[in-house]
C-alpha cells in the first residue's frame, strides 16, 4: 500500500518538471531614473515626496523644512560647480525660482518654491538626449542647414 503514494508523488514531480519553459528567462526591465539623472542634486534635509520616471526622463518632487532663501543659496553654490553648469535662473512674480542646468549628461530643470510657512518644495526634472540614429541624423542635418536670409520687417531697408 505504500507504493501508491510513492507513485502519486513521482507523477506529480514529473508533471511539475514538464511545466518548465524552454524559453530563456527574460531580463528584467532596467530601472529608469538614476540612469537618466545620475547627478541628482537633492535639497538639504530633503524628503522625497514623489518620483516619476521612464527610460528617457525623470521627475522628482522633494520637500524640506529649510527656508526658500537657504535652498536657493545652496543650489547657487552646488550648480556653479562641476559637473553642473548653471545656464539660467529666473524668478516669477509668485516667488517661484527656476534653474536651467547643463551637465555632461541630461540637462536639468530645478524649481524651488515655498512650502508652508517656512519650508520649501523642490521639483527636479530632466530628460536624456535623443541618442537614436534618427535623432542624431536630424541634429546633424539641422547643423548643416544654412540660416535663412533676413527678411525686412518694415522700417528698415536691406543693405545692398
Secondary structure, 3 states (H helix, E strand, C coil): CHHHHHHHHHHHHHHHHHCCCCCCCCCCCCCCCCCCCCCCCCCCCCEEEEEEECCCEEEEEEEECCCHHHHHHHHHHHCCCCCCEEEEEEECCCCCEEEEEECCCCEEEEEEEEECCCEEEEEEEEECCCCCHHHHHHHHHHHHCCCCCCCCCCCCCCCC
